């Protein structure tokens, strides 16, 4: 077990997580194309929760390893890497939305709401200040998840870097997990008003992110890893977690905390046991590639959906889903290769490793070759959500 833990600590990237990102973004695209909250596709929004679990686990793993190897956590380096990976495409797409809304949106109310919400979009606070509206469109509303992620990026490294005791960040994150589980119940019970700012702030805490962070702390320690590996380090662990996840997704009354727990377990199992029966699927070249560019797909899939609906009107959900996914991946590929790569290359200047490697431009894989990716992409990994 000691060798397995050392292999886990020495891993430069977790290939199976690109496969999980692919499954997540496919679920999100299907959810938005269907435009329905009913049935199995209506649970596609849970794909964002899986992104959250991945992000919490990987970012915390990054910070723990940096602290062990460098003796401290460089907040400057972390924030610089995050900014270079996240900000350029986000603000470019937001600017494109602003131009398109100004030129083509015919509904004055929807157009006015978008520009009223623009300060929240610009500051990654739309999850607090842009509530959903059941009776009208809210353009760029999907940015709520990116706001949740960015708030996590801002707060969590500060807590870990400034804590003098190793148990303090764990206690802090356990408290946030309690808030994430309690707040939705408090809203449903009438003790908390989600229409007020305070209620929206409390309900914006993601249980999946919290569990991912706590799981990273647990697996980083030898004793914690040994305990987790007994359940999640077996050959059957990943397939079992996939079956359990399918079960809780189909079960519409499943508590969100249980869903987050199973998602986090799937992420951990994929990382600590790379060789498992589903590895050929999660590690397939095209599956991994879609996961690699999933951040761009997430930001641009609504634009792609509106485009295909205009170009090919009167089609069914299945046709629109396939076309939207293809167009989104194609545009995300161009963005990653000719725009984002310029900023990704700069991340190496803020890498805490002794010999940081530059990131090559990703290329579409040619099966059966593996998908290309950044060397050491665990370090400074993007949320891709």
N, C-alpha and C positions, 0 to 999 in steps of 0.2 A: 504493500500500500504506500510505503514511503517513496518508492520509485514512481508510482503513479502520480503522487502529489508533486514530485519534482518535475515530472514531464508536464504536468498541468501548469506549473509556475514558469517553465521555460518555453511554453508554447508562444509563438510569435503572432499567430492568428488562429481563429476558430472557424474553419472552413464551413462547417455545417450551419453557422448562423446566417450566412448569405442565403442559404436555402430557406431558412425560416423567414428572412426578410422578404424573399420572393413570395412565399405563401401569404404573408401579411399584406403586401401591396396588392396582390391579386384579389384578396378578400375586400380590401377597401375600394378598389375600382369597381368590383361587382356591386358593392353596396350603393355607390353613388350612381352607377348606371341604372340600376333597377329603380332607384328613387322610392323604395318601399322599406318600411320598418317591419314588415311581416315575413314570416317564413325563415328558412335557413339563410338566404341571402341578406335578409334584414339584420342578421347578426354579424354582417361583414365589418361593422364598425369596430368589432373586437380586435380586428387586425392591428389597430392602433395600440391597443393594450399590449399586444405581443411586442411591438416595436418598443414600447416603454420598458418592458421587462428586459429586453436585450440591452437597451441603453443603460438602465440602472446597473446591470451586472457588469457590462464592459467598462463603463466609465469608472466605476468604483475599483475594478480590477486594475485599470490603468493607474489610478491614484495610489493604490496600495503598493504596487510594484515600484512606482517612482519613489515613494517614501522609503522603501526597503533598500533600493539600489543607490539612490542619490542622497539619502539621509533627510530629505525634506521634499515638500511639494511646491513646485514653482507655479504660482498662480499666474504670473505673467506668461509663462510658456503655455499653460493650459488654455487660458483665455485667448491667446493669440492663435493657437491651433484651431480652437472652436470657431473663432471669428472667420478665419480663412476658409474653413470648410463650409460653414453654414450661411454666413451673411451674403456673399456675392450673388449666389443664385436666388436666394430669397428676395433680396431687394430688387434684383433685375426682374423677376417675375412679378413682384408687386408693382413695380413701375409700369410693366407691360399691361397689367390689369387696369391701372389708373388711366392709361392712354385709351385702352379699348372701351372702358366704361364711359369715359368722357365723349368719345366719338360715336359709339354705337348703342349705348343703353337708352332705350326709348321711354322706359318707365321713370318719371321724374322722382318718385318716392324712393325707388330702389337705388337710383343714381345718387340721390342726395344722402341716403343712408350710408352708401359706400364711402363717400368722401367725409362724412361725419365720423365714420369708424376708422378712417385712415390713421389718425394718431395712435390708436390702439394697435393697429397692424404694424406700424413703424416701430413701436416700442415693445413688441411681443407681450402685450397685455390684453389681447382680444378675448382670452378665456375669462377675463374678469369684467371687461367693459362692453363686450358684444354678445349679448344673450341671444339664443336662438329664437326665431319667430316662426310660428306654425303657419301663419296666413300670408307670408310673403317670402321672396328670395332674399337671402343675405349673402351677397357676393364676397368671396374669399373667406367664408366662415370656417372652412377646414383648417385655417391657420391656428385655431385654438390649440391643436395638439402641438404645433411648433412652439407656441407660447409656453405651454406646459413644460416642454423640453428645455427651452432657453432659461426659464426660471430655475429649473433643476440645475442646469449648468452653472448658473450664477451663484446659487446658494450652497450646494453640496461641497464643492471644492473648498470654499471658504471654511465651512465647518470642519472638514478633515484637516486642512492646513493649520488652522488656528487652535485645534484641540490639543491639549497637553497630555491627555490620557487616551490610550487606544480605545477604551470602552465608551468614551464620550460621544463620538460620532454614531456608534451603534445605538446608544440610548436615545440620541436625538432622532435618528431615523425610525426607531421603534415608536417613538412618540408621534411622528408624522404618519406612520402606518395606522396608528390608532385613530388619528384624525380622519384619514382617508376612509376608514371603515365606519366610523361613527357619524360623520357629517351627512352622508346620503340617508341614513336611518333617521337622523334628526330632522331632515327636511320632510321625509315621508310621514313622520310622526307629528309634524307641526311645531317642533321646537326651534327650527331654524328656517329662515326665510331666504330661499335661493334667489329671489328677485332683488335682494339687497346685496350691496357690494361685499359685506362681510360673509354672507352665506355663499356667494360665488367663489370667494377666495378659499374658503374652507373646503368646498366641494371640488375645487380644482386640483387638489392633491391626488396624485395617482398612486393607487395601491400597488400597481405593477412595478412602477419605478422604485417604490420603497422596498418591496420584496426583492427586487433585483439587487439593490444595494446591500441589503442584509445577507442575501445569499453569497454575494462576493466576499463579504467579510468572513462568512462561515467557511467557505471553501479555501480561503487564503491561509487559514491556520491548519497545521497538520492534523490536529484532533478533529476539527470541524470537517475537514475534507474526508477523513476516515469514516466519520459518522454518515456523511451525506453519500459517500461512494457505496455504502452497503445497499442503498436503495436506488440511487440514480447512476451508479457506475457499472451496472450490469449490462450484458448484451441486450437484454430485453427491455431496458429502462426507457429508451427513446420510443420504441413502438408502443409501449404501455402508456407513456405520457400522451402520445398522439391520440390513442384510443380514448383516454380519459378526457382530453381536450375536446374531441369530437362530441363526447357524451355531454359535457357541461354546456357546449355551444348549442346543441340540439335542445337541451333542457332549458326552456325559456325562463323558468323561475329560479335558475341557479344563481346564488348570491355572487355579486361581482368579486367579493373577496376570494371565493373558491375558484373562480375563473382565473384570477390573477395568480393564485397559488399554483394551479396546474400549469399555467403558461411559464411561470418562473422555473418550475421543476423541469419543464421541457428544455428551456434554455440551458439550465445547469447540466442536465443529462447530456445534451448535445456537445457541451464543452469538455466535460470530464471523461466522456467515452466516445471519442471520434469514430472508432471502428465499431459500427453497429449496423443492424440490418437495413436501416433506411439511409445509410450514408451514400449509396449510389444515387439515390433520388435527390437528397439535399445537396450532394456534391456534383450533380450533373452540370456540365459546362454552362448550358443555357439558363438553368435554374439559378446558379450562382451569379451569372451575369446580371440577370434581372434584379437580383438582390443587391448587387453592387451599385446599380444606378437607380435604386428605388427612391432615393431622396428626390431626384429630378422627376421621376414618374409621379410621385405624390404631389409635387408642386404644380405640375403641368397637366395632370390627367383631366381636370375639369375643362380646361381650354381644349384639350383633345376631344373630349366628349361633345362639347358644343360645336366643334368643327365637323365631326363626322355626322352629327345630326343635320347640319346644314347641307353638307355635300351629298349625303345618302339619306334622304328623308323617308319616313314611313317604314322603317325597319323594326324588327323586334329587339328585345333586350339582349338576346344571345349575340346577334350580329353587332349591335352597338358595343357590347362588352369586348368582343374580339378586336374590333376595329379600334376602339379607344385604347386598349392595352397595347396594340401594335404601334399606333401613332405615338403614344406616350413613351414607350421604350425607345422608339426611333429618335424622338426629340431629345429625350434624356441622354441618349448616346452622343448626339451631336453636342449637347451642352457640356457633358462630362469631358469629351475629347478636346473641344475647341474653346471652352470658356472656363469651366471649373478647374481643369488641369493646371492652368496658370497659377491659381491660388494654392492648389494642393501641393505644388512643387515648393512653395515657400514655407510649408509647414515644417520641413526638415530643419529650418533655422531655429525652431523652438522645441526641438525634440530633446528629451532628457537622456536618451541613450548615448553611450560613449561614441558610437560610430553611426549616426543617423544615416539612413538611406533615402535617396530621393525617390519620389513616387512616379512611376512611369504612367503614361497615359493609358487608360484601360481600352482594350480593343474587343470588339465582338468576337466571342470564341468560335473556333472552328472545330466542331465535334469530331473526334472524341477528346480533343485537347481540353485541359482545364481552363476555366475562365481566368483571364489575367486580372491582377489586383495589385494594390499597393503592397510592397514588401513591409512586413511588420505592421499590418493594418490594424492590429489590436491597439497599437499606440495611437492615440488621437482618433479613435474610430468615430465615424459619423453616426448620428441617430438614424439616418436614412428613414425618416417618417414624416 
